[in-house]
Amino acid sequence: MKLRDLSRTSTVLDLWQRSIAAEFGSRGHVATAARLGATISTLLDQPGLAPALLVDFGHQIGADGLDLDFALRALQLLAVEARRRSGVELGTRIAAVAVANGWSTGVVNRARLVHSTITPRPIFMQLLRQRFDTGGEMVLCPAARAVLVVAEIDSSMTDALELSRVQMGVVQHLRSVFGSGQPIAAGTNGTVIVLVEREQFVAGDVLRIAKHFASSSLDASPVRVWIEPLPLSRIHLDAHIEGLIGELM
């Protein structure tokens, strides 16, 4: 049996992501670890960029609404795996300070991420609630003006890391279709939802999305897509969304 080269970037990244999944278990934490893949790969391949990349590392964690303890523990776990990679020093106070600084900025600037690939769930919920809290009697209710496009990954998938990778593929395709800043939230259960205006072409978009997933490499992990109406009353909103994507955080 051929042993893996533990100094390879892809191996270090894989071992780190699996250690996150094993220790934290939450799909929210695992999803963040998956999103950090490109940053960590660059960090391992170009250690001279470490200061800026460690700030980016912390920023992503803060922007995702995860706490500082997780950010520092994730760095610690990465330092353990990166010892096998020469030229990368992550188990230092300087590295921890850079991550903490990035995390603080990510928390402060979370609202600015609405138009990026993924909208943090607290911000997504804030945007939804605002639709119910504004407008007078002459304004159409939110359910008449907007809908949710839901992409549900096969719930039988038990490997949290693989689920997260599939979910990121789903998010990327949805963003390519809804590219005008529509909020996209990634659920802890693997489901992805998009808040879109109720317009005539939405049904056609959803049909094309469903056909894409049916014919793509994701078909090993079936993705079901549909249009979900918003509840008529704000009082049912949180429970409705939680039923779709899991814990709201």
C-alpha positions as CSV (number, residue, x, y, z in Angstrom):
1,M,0.0,0.0,0.0
2,K,1.3,3.4,-1.0
3,L,1.7,5.9,1.9
4,R,0.4,9.4,1.5
5,D,3.0,12.2,1.3
6,L,2.2,14.0,4.5
7,S,4.0,17.1,3.2
8,R,1.8,17.7,0.2
9,T,-0.5,20.7,0.4
10,S,-3.6,18.7,-0.5
11,T,-2.9,16.1,2.2
12,V,-2.2,18.7,4.9
13,L,-5.5,20.5,3.9
14,D,-7.5,17.3,3.9
15,L,-6.2,16.2,7.3
16,W,-6.9,19.6,8.8
17,Q,-10.5,19.7,7.4
18,R,-11.1,16.2,8.8
19,S,-9.7,17.2,12.2
20,I,-12.2,20.1,12.2
21,A,-15.1,17.7,11.3
22,A,-14.0,15.2,14.0
23,E,-13.6,17.8,16.8
24,F,-16.6,20.1,16.1
25,G,-19.0,18.0,14.2
26,S,-21.2,21.0,13.3
27,R,-21.8,21.4,9.6
28,G,-21.5,25.1,10.0
29,H,-17.9,24.7,11.2
30,V,-17.2,22.1,8.5
31,A,-18.6,24.4,5.8
32,T,-16.3,27.2,7.0
33,A,-13.4,24.9,6.9
34,A,-14.2,24.0,3.3
35,R,-14.5,27.7,2.3
36,L,-11.0,28.2,3.8
37,G,-9.5,25.6,1.5
38,A,-8.1,28.0,-1.1
39,T,-6.7,30.4,1.5
40,I,-4.9,27.6,3.3
41,S,-3.6,26.1,0.1
42,T,-2.0,29.4,-0.9
43,L,-0.7,29.8,2.6
44,L,1.1,26.4,2.5
45,D,2.5,27.0,-1.0
46,Q,3.5,30.6,-0.4
47,P,4.5,31.0,3.3
48,G,5.8,34.5,2.6
49,L,2.2,35.6,2.3
50,A,1.3,34.2,5.7
51,P,0.6,37.5,7.6
52,A,-2.1,38.6,5.1
53,L,-3.5,35.2,4.6
54,L,-3.9,34.6,8.3
55,V,-5.9,37.8,8.5
56,D,-8.1,36.4,5.7
57,F,-8.4,33.1,7.6
58,G,-9.7,34.8,10.7
59,H,-11.9,37.2,8.7
60,Q,-13.8,34.3,7.0
61,I,-14.5,32.7,10.4
62,G,-15.7,35.9,11.9
63,A,-17.8,36.7,8.8
64,D,-19.5,33.2,9.1
65,G,-20.6,34.1,12.6
66,L,-18.3,31.6,14.4
67,D,-16.5,32.5,17.6
68,L,-12.9,33.4,18.3
69,D,-12.3,30.2,20.3
70,F,-13.0,28.3,17.1
71,A,-10.8,30.5,15.0
72,L,-7.8,30.0,17.3
73,R,-8.4,26.3,17.7
74,A,-8.7,25.9,13.9
75,L,-5.3,27.7,13.6
76,Q,-3.9,25.4,16.3
77,L,-5.1,22.3,14.4
78,L,-3.7,23.7,11.2
79,A,-0.3,24.3,12.9
80,V,-0.2,20.6,13.9
81,E,-0.8,19.4,10.4
82,A,1.5,22.1,8.8
83,R,4.5,21.0,10.9
84,R,5.0,18.4,8.2
85,R,5.3,21.2,5.7
86,S,8.6,23.0,5.8
87,G,8.6,26.8,5.8
88,V,5.2,27.3,7.5
89,E,5.2,28.5,11.1
90,L,1.7,28.8,12.5
91,G,2.0,27.9,16.1
92,T,3.1,31.3,17.2
93,R,1.6,34.3,19.0
94,I,2.1,36.4,15.9
95,A,0.0,34.0,13.9
96,A,-2.7,33.9,16.5
97,V,-2.8,37.8,16.7
98,A,-3.2,38.0,12.9
99,V,-6.1,35.5,13.0
100,A,-7.8,37.3,15.9
101,N,-7.5,40.7,14.1
102,G,-9.0,39.2,11.0
103,W,-11.8,37.6,13.0
104,S,-12.7,40.9,14.6
105,T,-12.9,42.6,11.2
106,G,-15.0,39.8,9.9
107,V,-17.5,40.1,12.7
108,V,-17.7,43.9,12.3
109,N,-18.1,43.7,8.5
110,R,-20.5,40.7,8.3
111,A,-23.3,42.9,6.8
112,R,-21.0,43.7,3.9
113,L,-21.0,40.1,2.8
114,V,-24.6,40.1,1.6
115,H,-23.5,40.3,-2.0
116,S,-20.7,37.8,-1.8
117,T,-21.1,34.1,-2.5
118,I,-22.7,33.2,0.8
119,T,-24.7,35.4,3.1
120,P,-24.2,34.6,6.8
121,R,-27.4,33.1,8.2
122,P,-27.9,35.9,10.8
123,I,-27.7,38.5,8.0
124,F,-29.9,36.4,5.8
125,M,-32.6,36.3,8.5
126,Q,-32.3,40.0,9.2
127,L,-33.0,40.7,5.5
128,L,-36.0,38.4,5.6
129,R,-37.4,39.9,8.7
130,Q,-37.0,43.4,7.4
131,R,-39.4,42.5,4.5
132,F,-42.1,41.7,7.1
133,D,-41.3,44.7,9.3
134,T,-41.5,47.4,6.6
135,G,-44.2,48.7,4.4
136,G,-47.8,49.8,5.0
137,E,-51.2,48.4,4.2
138,M,-50.9,49.3,0.5
139,V,-47.7,47.3,0.0
140,L,-47.9,43.7,-1.1
141,C,-47.1,41.2,1.6
142,P,-43.6,39.6,1.4
143,A,-45.0,36.3,0.2
144,A,-46.5,38.1,-2.8
145,R,-43.2,39.8,-3.6
146,A,-40.5,37.2,-3.0
147,V,-39.9,33.5,-2.9
148,L,-37.1,31.1,-1.8
149,V,-35.3,28.9,-4.3
150,V,-34.4,25.8,-2.4
151,A,-31.7,23.3,-3.3
152,E,-31.7,20.2,-1.0
153,I,-28.8,17.7,-1.1
154,D,-29.6,14.1,-0.5
155,S,-30.0,13.8,3.3
156,S,-28.6,10.3,3.4
157,M,-25.1,11.7,3.0
158,T,-23.4,11.1,6.3
159,D,-19.8,12.4,5.6
160,A,-20.0,16.0,6.8
161,L,-16.9,17.0,4.9
162,E,-18.2,15.6,1.6
163,L,-21.6,17.1,2.2
164,S,-19.9,20.5,2.7
165,R,-18.0,20.1,-0.6
166,V,-21.1,19.2,-2.5
167,Q,-22.9,22.1,-0.9
168,M,-20.2,24.6,-2.0
169,G,-20.7,23.3,-5.6
170,V,-24.4,23.9,-5.3
171,V,-23.8,27.4,-4.0
172,Q,-21.4,28.3,-6.8
173,H,-23.9,27.2,-9.4
174,L,-26.7,29.1,-7.8
175,R,-24.6,32.2,-7.6
176,S,-23.8,31.9,-11.3
177,V,-27.6,31.9,-12.0
178,F,-28.6,34.5,-9.4
179,G,-25.7,37.0,-9.9
180,S,-27.4,40.2,-9.0
181,G,-26.7,40.2,-5.2
182,Q,-29.6,37.9,-4.2
183,P,-28.9,36.6,-0.6
184,I,-27.8,32.9,-0.5
185,A,-27.7,31.0,2.8
186,A,-26.1,27.7,3.3
187,G,-27.9,25.5,5.9
188,T,-26.3,23.3,8.6
189,N,-28.2,20.4,7.0
190,G,-26.7,20.9,3.6
191,T,-29.6,22.7,2.1
192,V,-29.1,26.0,0.2
193,I,-31.7,28.7,-0.1
194,V,-31.8,31.9,-2.2
195,L,-34.1,34.8,-1.6
196,V,-35.4,36.1,-5.0
197,E,-38.0,38.4,-6.2
198,R,-41.2,36.8,-7.4
199,E,-40.8,37.3,-11.2
200,Q,-42.1,35.5,-14.2
201,F,-38.7,34.0,-15.1
202,V,-38.0,32.4,-11.7
203,A,-39.7,29.1,-12.7
204,G,-37.6,28.9,-15.8
205,D,-34.4,29.5,-13.8
206,V,-35.3,26.8,-11.3
207,L,-36.0,24.3,-14.1
208,R,-32.6,25.0,-15.7
209,I,-30.9,24.6,-12.3
210,A,-32.7,21.3,-11.7
211,K,-31.6,20.0,-15.1
212,H,-28.0,21.1,-14.4
213,F,-27.8,19.2,-11.2
214,A,-29.4,16.2,-12.8
215,S,-26.7,16.0,-15.4
216,S,-23.7,17.2,-13.5
217,S,-21.0,15.4,-11.5
218,L,-23.1,16.1,-8.4
219,D,-25.6,13.4,-9.5
220,A,-23.8,11.0,-7.1
221,S,-25.3,13.2,-4.4
222,P,-28.8,14.0,-5.7
223,V,-29.9,17.6,-5.4
224,R,-33.7,18.4,-5.3
225,V,-34.6,22.0,-6.4
226,W,-38.0,23.8,-5.9
227,I,-39.6,27.2,-5.3
228,E,-40.7,27.7,-1.7
229,P,-43.2,30.4,-0.8
230,L,-42.6,32.6,2.2
231,P,-45.0,32.3,5.1
232,L,-47.8,34.8,5.2
233,S,-47.0,35.9,8.7
234,R,-43.8,37.0,10.3
235,I,-44.6,35.0,13.4
236,H,-44.0,31.8,11.4
237,L,-40.8,33.0,9.6
238,D,-38.1,31.7,11.9
239,A,-39.6,28.2,12.2
240,H,-40.3,28.0,8.5
241,I,-36.6,28.8,7.6
242,E,-35.3,26.6,10.3
243,G,-37.3,23.8,8.9
244,L,-35.6,24.3,5.6
245,I,-32.0,24.8,6.5
246,G,-31.6,23.7,10.1
247,E,-30.1,25.8,13.0
248,L,-30.3,29.5,12.3
249,M,-27.3,30.4,14.6
